[in-house]
Amino acid sequence: MWKRASVAAIGALRRPFSSRGSGISPAVNSLLLRSLKDHYLEVSKMNMPPKVSPPSPFTIVKGALDSHGPVLKRSYGEEEVSVYVMRLSAPEDDDSAIDQLFIHVDVSKPSQKESLIFLCGLYEDALGIHSVSMRPKLQDSGYLLIPSQYTGPVFAELDDKMRDAFHSYIEERGVNESLFKFLQAWLYVKEHRNLMRWFKTMGLFIDGKKPATGA
């Protein structure tokens, strides 16, 4: 009986308006457009975090805010070190917080066909390595290729001495908790920009207008 009642309730929720007739409802479009506009204006008034520069000698990759590629790059001898970032799940009681970051670090050499990839959790006061592997060089897509060969042992199962050595390896290349403040602020700005773009393009679609190039 409970199952039948639940199905009936779901069916009612799915049919708030009659589907009879072929005309588009201006009232529904107007209501949605008004809501999108209100949210767009509300988000546009949100305060941005103070501008933070990345620790030297890392530099910001041009166009990173509008791509899925690396955020930071630096040279280390003949190596090129690239840092990509995304957020980890925010605490349930604060959806706006960005206090846990997931980064992958690409260390490449011009003479090598593969890169050394570190997948890490980054926090304000610590960095933890989740895995280390060799992968085909990335093409600035921000997406790791699915490996077709053995990628190495589980990092947590390595002995303490080797894990410490890998931590020292990336820390020597400047990848540590000092990157957190910049990447946190950068990711906040990126997510804010994406949210603004979502409200705008959604509204243009509902209104039947074409978005401007690059919108």
C-alpha positions in Angstrom: 0.0 0.0 0.0 2.9 2.4 0.9 4.5 1.7 -2.5 1.3 2.4 -4.4 0.8 5.7 -2.4 4.4 6.7 -3.1 4.0 6.0 -6.9 0.7 8.1 -6.9 2.4 10.9 -5.1 5.3 10.9 -7.5 2.9 10.9 -10.4 1.1 13.9 -9.0 4.4 15.7 -8.7 5.2 15.0 -12.3 2.0 16.5 -13.5 1.5 20.0 -12.1 0.3 21.3 -15.4 -1.9 19.8 -18.0 0.0 18.7 -21.1 -3.1 19.1 -23.3 -2.8 21.6 -26.1 0.3 22.4 -28.2 0.8 26.1 -27.2 3.8 27.3 -25.2 2.9 28.8 -21.9 4.2 32.4 -21.6 3.3 32.4 -17.9 5.6 29.5 -17.2 8.5 31.0 -19.2 8.0 34.3 -17.6 8.1 32.8 -14.1 11.2 30.8 -14.8 13.0 33.8 -16.5 12.1 36.0 -13.5 13.6 33.4 -11.1 16.7 33.0 -13.2 17.2 36.7 -13.3 16.7 37.1 -9.5 19.3 34.4 -8.8 21.7 35.9 -11.4 21.5 39.3 -9.7 21.9 37.7 -6.2 25.0 35.7 -7.3 26.4 38.8 -9.0 26.4 40.6 -5.7 28.4 38.0 -3.9 31.8 39.2 -2.5 34.8 37.7 -4.2 37.7 36.5 -2.0 40.8 38.8 -1.7 43.1 38.4 -4.7 45.9 35.9 -3.9 49.0 35.4 -6.0 50.5 31.9 -6.4 53.7 31.1 -4.6 56.8 31.8 -6.7 57.9 30.4 -9.1 54.5 29.1 -10.2 52.6 31.2 -12.7 48.9 31.1 -13.6 48.1 29.4 -16.9 46.5 31.9 -19.3 42.8 31.1 -19.9 42.7 28.6 -17.0 39.4 30.0 -15.6 37.6 29.0 -18.8 39.2 25.6 -19.4 39.6 22.2 -17.8 43.4 22.4 -18.2 46.2 23.2 -15.7 45.9 26.1 -13.3 49.6 26.6 -12.5 52.8 25.8 -14.2 56.5 26.1 -13.4 59.8 24.9 -14.6 62.1 22.8 -12.5 65.4 22.1 -14.3 64.4 20.5 -17.6 61.0 19.4 -16.1 57.6 21.1 -16.4 55.4 20.9 -13.4 51.6 21.4 -14.0 49.0 21.6 -11.3 45.3 20.9 -11.9 42.6 21.4 -9.2 39.0 20.6 -8.3 37.2 20.7 -5.0 36.5 17.7 -2.8 33.1 17.4 -1.2 32.2 20.3 1.1 31.1 19.7 4.7 27.3 19.0 4.8 26.7 22.0 7.1 28.4 24.5 4.7 28.0 24.0 1.0 29.9 27.2 0.2 33.1 26.1 1.9 36.1 25.1 -0.1 38.4 23.7 2.5 39.4 20.4 0.8 41.0 20.4 -2.7 41.8 17.5 -5.0 44.8 18.2 -7.2 46.8 16.3 -9.7 50.3 17.2 -10.4 51.9 16.4 -13.8 55.7 16.3 -13.9 56.9 15.9 -17.5 60.3 15.9 -19.3 60.8 16.8 -23.0 62.7 13.5 -23.6 60.0 11.3 -22.1 56.7 10.2 -23.7 55.0 9.7 -20.3 54.5 12.0 -17.3 54.7 11.3 -13.6 51.3 11.9 -12.2 50.5 12.5 -8.5 46.9 12.5 -7.3 46.7 14.4 -4.0 44.4 15.8 -1.4 45.3 19.4 -0.5 44.4 21.1 2.7 45.3 24.4 4.4 47.9 22.7 6.5 48.8 19.5 4.8 49.1 17.6 1.5 48.4 13.9 1.1 49.4 11.7 -1.8 46.7 9.3 -2.9 48.5 7.7 -5.9 51.6 7.9 -8.1 51.7 6.6 -11.6 53.1 7.0 -15.1 50.7 8.1 -17.8 50.9 9.3 -21.4 51.5 13.1 -21.5 48.4 15.2 -21.1 47.3 17.6 -23.8 46.1 20.3 -21.3 42.6 18.7 -21.2 42.6 18.4 -17.5 41.4 14.8 -17.8 43.6 11.8 -17.1 43.7 9.1 -19.7 42.6 5.7 -18.5 45.7 3.7 -18.3 46.0 0.5 -20.3 48.9 -0.9 -18.4 50.0 -1.5 -14.8 50.2 1.8 -12.9 52.0 0.7 -9.8 51.2 -0.4 -6.3 48.6 1.2 -4.0 50.4 4.2 -2.5 49.2 3.5 1.0 50.8 0.1 0.8 54.3 1.4 0.1 56.6 1.5 3.1 57.0 4.7 5.1 60.5 5.4 3.7 59.3 5.4 0.0 56.1 7.4 0.8 58.2 10.0 2.5 60.6 10.1 -0.4 57.7 10.8 -2.9 56.4 13.5 -0.6 59.8 15.1 -0.6 60.0 14.8 -4.4 56.9 16.9 -5.0 57.6 19.3 -2.1 61.0 20.0 -3.7 59.1 21.1 -6.8 57.0 23.5 -4.7 53.9 21.4 -4.4 52.7 21.7 -0.8 50.2 23.4 1.4 51.5 26.8 0.4 49.4 26.4 -2.8 46.2 26.1 -0.9 45.2 29.7 -0.4 45.7 30.6 -4.0 43.9 27.5 -5.4 41.1 27.9 -2.9 40.5 31.5 -4.1 40.9 30.6 -7.7 38.4 27.8 -7.5 35.9 30.0 -5.8 36.1 32.6 -8.6 35.9 29.8 -11.3 32.7 28.3 -9.6 31.2 31.8 -9.3 31.9 32.5 -13.0 30.4 29.1 -14.0 27.3 29.8 -11.9 26.8 33.2 -13.4 27.2 31.8 -16.9 24.7 29.0 -16.2 22.0 31.4 -15.1 22.7 33.6 -18.1 22.8 30.9 -20.8 19.7 29.2 -19.3 17.8 32.4 -19.4 18.8 33.1 -23.0 17.6 29.7 -24.0 14.3 30.0 -22.3 13.9 33.5 -23.8 14.8 32.2 -27.3 17.8 34.3 -27.7 21.3 33.3 -28.9 24.1 33.7 -26.4 26.9 36.1 -27.4 30.1 34.5 -28.6 32.1 33.4 -25.5 29.2 33.7 -23.2 
